[in-house]
């Protein structure tokens, strides 16, 4: 399989979108309910609320590590913003959902501190978001090797 990269850079923001023929509440559950995030990213535990820190498992990374993730904003079912890590390497992620006529668009943004390394970061998010699509469609998850290093050049050219 040769997935086509979709990510774009807007300044230091890496933006990827996916579209679902589903109501916004259902897509929201796919990005916020632990049993559903476990299908494409990893489960999480803790008390999920704005300003709270949860533990998220990166189930599809080597060693399936757990990380702390701060919930910066949670405006169900439209916007979720989270961050992880410490300065200067904080990862700031934002997911915005919009629905029109039963079709929901997910706009995923990583607010980068620099576009250096986007050749590694971009393919990873393409892989995870295609995993989200696959999990919702009930099909096999993609293979990371189809994304990296194949898409690295595309993302580096965006700089």
Secondary structure, DSSP 8 states (H G I E B T S, - for coil): -------EEETTEEEEEEEESS-HHHHHHHHH-HHHHTTTT--EES---TT-EEEEE-TTSTT--EEEEEEEEEETTTEEEEEES-TTS-EEEEEEEEEETTEEEEEEEEE-S-STTHHHHHHHHHHHHHHHHHHHHT-----GGGTTTTTHHHHHHT-
